[in-house]
């Protein structure tokens, strides 16, 4: 179960980074900032679960 959680966290981080890129190009800086925070938290959570 832990492996699935790690996979899901990194998957969320990847999708969020894609959303950040598209929002940044669309001049939605606030939405890009929020998604960037979600991506960083998801990636950090995945890394901490690996340790």
N, CA, C and O of each residue as an XYZ file, in Angstrom:
204
protein
N       0.823     -1.200      0.000
C       0.000      0.000      0.000
C       0.862      1.256      0.000
O       0.502      2.264     -0.609
N       1.989      1.192      0.678
C       2.872      2.346      0.741
C       3.447      2.678     -0.637
O       3.646      3.846     -0.968
N       3.711      1.639     -1.438
C       4.242      1.882     -2.781
C       3.228      2.608     -3.647
O       3.593      3.469     -4.447
N       1.968      2.269     -3.491
C       0.915      2.920     -4.268
C       0.799      4.383     -3.856
O       0.615      5.249     -4.710
N       0.903      4.668     -2.572
C       0.825      6.043     -2.089
C       1.976      6.877     -2.637
O       1.772      8.019     -3.048
N       3.172      6.323     -2.645
C       4.330      7.038     -3.190
C       4.112      7.332     -4.676
O       4.377      8.440     -5.141
N       3.629      6.333     -5.415
C       3.356      6.506     -6.837
C       2.319      7.603     -7.069
O       2.483      8.443     -7.954
N       1.255      7.591     -6.272
C       0.188      8.586     -6.421
C       0.701      9.990     -6.096
O       0.341     10.949     -6.779
N       1.527     10.119     -5.074
C       2.073     11.436     -4.723
C       2.923     12.002     -5.856
O       2.805     13.180     -6.192
N       3.780     11.169     -6.445
C       4.592     11.653     -7.554
C       3.750     11.922     -8.799
O       4.073     12.815     -9.583
N       2.684     11.165     -8.986
C       1.779     11.403    -10.101
C       1.065     12.745     -9.933
O       0.926     13.504    -10.892
N       0.619     13.028     -8.728
C      -0.023     14.321     -8.445
C       0.957     15.463     -8.683
O       0.600     16.489     -9.262
N       2.197     15.276     -8.230
C       3.204     16.317     -8.428
C       3.447     16.569     -9.914
O       3.590     17.717    -10.336
N       3.493     15.511    -10.695
C       3.705     15.671    -12.132
C       2.566     16.400    -12.819
O       2.798     17.297    -13.629
N       1.336     16.020    -12.500
C       0.191     16.707    -13.091
C       0.136     18.171    -12.647
O      -0.221     19.047    -13.435
N       0.485     18.430    -11.398
C       0.459     19.805    -10.904
C       1.504     20.660    -11.609
O       1.249     21.829    -11.900
N       2.674     20.097    -11.885
C       3.697     20.856    -12.604
C       3.218     21.179    -14.020
O       3.478     22.272    -14.524
N       2.532     20.252    -14.659
C       1.954     20.532    -15.973
C       0.916     21.641    -15.907
O       0.844     22.485    -16.801
N       0.115     21.641    -14.855
C      -0.866     22.708    -14.666
C      -0.215     24.051    -14.398
O      -0.701     25.087    -14.852
N       0.892     24.032    -13.655
C       1.626     25.272    -13.389
C       2.114     25.871    -14.697
O       2.003     27.077    -14.916
N       2.653     25.024    -15.563
C       3.174     25.512    -16.840
C       2.063     26.136    -17.691
O       2.239     27.209    -18.267
N       0.927     25.455    -17.760
C      -0.149     25.976    -18.601
C      -0.774     27.239    -17.993
O      -1.153     28.153    -18.726
N      -0.883     27.295    -16.673
C      -1.436     28.496    -16.050
C      -0.473     29.677    -16.157
O      -0.907     30.818    -16.315
N       0.817     29.411    -16.072
C       1.803     30.478    -16.168
C       1.762     31.103    -17.567
O       1.871     32.320    -17.716
N       1.604     30.254    -18.584
C       1.520     30.759    -19.957
C       0.216     31.506    -20.184
O       0.164     32.409    -21.019
N      -0.826     31.154    -19.469
C      -2.119     31.812    -19.607
C      -2.271     33.025    -18.718
O      -3.377     33.546    -18.579
N      -1.203     33.485    -18.117
C      -1.185     34.676    -17.252
C      -2.058     34.551    -16.016
O      -2.613     35.546    -15.550
N      -2.188     33.350    -15.479
C      -2.893     33.138    -14.220
C      -1.838     32.826    -13.160
O      -1.625     31.668    -12.801
N      -1.185     33.871    -12.669
C      -0.056     33.697    -11.764
C      -0.486     33.158    -10.391
O       0.251     32.392     -9.772
N      -1.659     33.549     -9.919
C      -2.123     33.070     -8.621
C      -2.403     31.574     -8.669
O      -1.984     30.832     -7.781
N      -3.102     31.138     -9.688
C      -3.369     29.706     -9.839
C      -2.092     28.908    -10.015
O      -1.976     27.795     -9.501
N      -1.129     29.472    -10.741
C       0.153     28.795    -10.933
C       0.892     28.673     -9.604
O       1.526     27.651     -9.342
N       0.819     29.686     -8.778
C       1.476     29.637     -7.473
C       0.865     28.596     -6.555
O       1.575     27.887     -5.841
N      -0.458     28.509     -6.578
C      -1.146     27.513     -5.748
C      -0.789     26.101     -6.209
O      -0.489     25.236     -5.386
N      -0.821     25.867     -7.517
C      -0.475     24.545     -8.027
C       0.990     24.212     -7.796
O       1.334     23.051     -7.574
N       1.851     25.215     -7.846
C       3.260     24.980     -7.560
C       3.446     24.536     -6.114
O       4.253     23.650     -5.834
N       2.704     25.149     -5.198
C       2.777     24.732     -3.796
C       2.282     23.301     -3.624
O       2.872     22.532     -2.865
N       1.210     22.936     -4.314
C       0.703     21.564     -4.253
C       1.737     20.587     -4.805
O       1.944     19.513     -4.241
N       2.384     20.960     -5.908
C       3.391     20.087     -6.512
C       4.576     19.883     -5.582
O       5.077     18.766     -5.450
N       5.024     20.942     -4.942
C       6.165     20.833     -4.017
C       5.794     19.975     -2.816
O       6.588     19.138     -2.386
N       4.607     20.170     -2.273
C       4.182     19.368     -1.125
C       4.015     17.899     -1.489
O       4.384     17.026     -0.704
N       3.470     17.612     -2.658
C       3.295     16.221     -3.074
C       4.650     15.554     -3.315
O       4.858     14.407     -2.918
N       5.565     16.266     -3.961
C       6.895     15.700     -4.203
C       7.641     15.488     -2.882
O       8.306     14.468     -2.701
N       7.532     16.440     -1.970
C       8.187     16.290     -0.664
C       7.578     15.120      0.110
O       8.299     14.368      0.765
N       6.272     14.967      0.036
C       5.623     13.836      0.694
C       6.074     12.510      0.118
O       6.302     11.554      0.860
N       6.207     12.441     -1.204
C       6.703     11.220     -1.834
C       8.122     10.900     -1.440
O       8.458      9.743     -1.188
N       8.955     11.916     -1.386
C      10.355     11.704     -0.991
C      10.443     11.254      0.468
O      11.216     10.357      0.803
N       9.647     11.885      1.327
C       9.673     11.498      2.745
C       9.136     10.094      2.960
O       9.580      9.402      3.877
N       8.187      9.654      2.134
C       7.696      8.266      2.244
C       8.742      7.270      1.784
O       8.761      6.129      2.244
N       9.620      7.698      0.872
C      10.690      6.798      0.416
C      11.750      6.584      1.488
O      12.381      5.529      1.555
N      11.934      7.593      2.320
C      13.000      7.520      3.344
C      12.572      6.630      4.493
O      13.329      6.445      5.445
